[in-house]
Amino acid sequence: MGLYVCANMQTYVCVQIHVGDDLVSDVSGARAMGMRTVWYNGKKKPLPDEYAGMVDAVITDIRQLDALVQLWS
């Protein structure tokens, strides 16, 4: 699963956020492309130490995404 959000602001700045539920294929790839990364952790698993620096945020409910977009916009 992957979800891309582009929040356009009045200053014409775009924040790219990649939300994914797979740390290897979603988060690592998006981070390599310079995107902010959000791990959708619906199963509430512990974040492995090796991914702690790669994930900008962790959400357990997709409704939490709106607050992150507002914060990062």
C-alpha positions as CSV (number, residue, x, y, z in Angstrom):
1,M,0.0,0.0,0.0
2,G,1.3,3.4,-0.8
3,L,-0.3,6.8,-0.6
4,Y,1.2,10.0,-1.9
5,V,0.1,13.4,-0.6
6,C,1.1,16.7,-2.1
7,A,-0.1,19.6,0.1
8,N,0.1,22.8,-1.9
9,M,0.5,26.0,0.1
10,Q,-0.1,29.6,-0.9
11,T,3.7,29.9,-1.3
12,Y,3.6,27.3,-4.0
13,V,5.7,24.9,-1.9
14,C,4.8,21.2,-2.2
15,V,5.4,18.8,0.6
16,Q,5.7,15.2,-0.6
17,I,4.8,12.6,1.9
18,H,4.9,8.8,1.3
19,V,2.7,6.7,3.5
20,G,3.3,3.0,3.4
21,D,2.8,-0.1,5.5
22,D,6.0,-1.9,4.4
23,L,9.2,-0.6,5.9
24,V,11.4,-2.1,3.2
25,S,9.5,-1.4,0.0
26,D,7.6,1.7,0.9
27,V,9.6,3.7,3.5
28,S,13.1,2.9,2.3
29,G,12.3,3.7,-1.4
30,A,10.5,7.0,-0.6
31,R,13.3,8.1,1.8
32,A,15.9,7.4,-1.0
33,M,13.8,9.8,-3.2
34,G,13.9,12.5,-0.6
35,M,10.3,12.3,0.5
36,R,9.1,12.6,4.1
37,T,8.0,9.1,5.2
38,V,5.1,7.9,7.3
39,W,4.9,4.3,8.4
40,Y,1.3,3.1,8.6
41,N,1.5,0.7,11.5
42,G,-2.1,-0.6,11.7
43,K,-0.9,-3.7,13.5
44,K,1.0,-1.6,16.1
45,K,4.2,-3.5,15.8
46,P,7.4,-2.0,17.4
47,L,9.5,0.0,15.0
48,P,12.8,-1.9,14.3
49,D,15.8,0.1,15.4
50,E,17.4,0.1,11.9
51,Y,14.4,2.1,10.6
52,A,14.2,4.7,13.4
53,G,16.1,7.3,11.4
54,M,14.2,6.6,8.2
55,V,10.7,7.2,9.4
56,D,9.5,10.7,10.0
57,A,6.3,9.7,11.6
58,V,4.3,6.6,12.6
59,I,0.5,6.4,12.4
60,T,-1.8,3.7,13.5
61,D,-4.9,5.1,11.9
62,I,-5.1,6.8,8.5
63,R,-7.1,9.6,10.0
64,Q,-4.0,10.8,11.7
65,L,-2.5,11.7,8.4
66,D,-4.4,15.0,8.1
67,A,-2.7,16.4,11.3
68,L,0.7,15.5,9.8
69,V,0.0,17.2,6.5
70,Q,-1.1,20.3,8.4
71,L,2.0,20.2,10.6
72,W,4.4,19.8,7.6
73,S,2.7,22.3,5.3
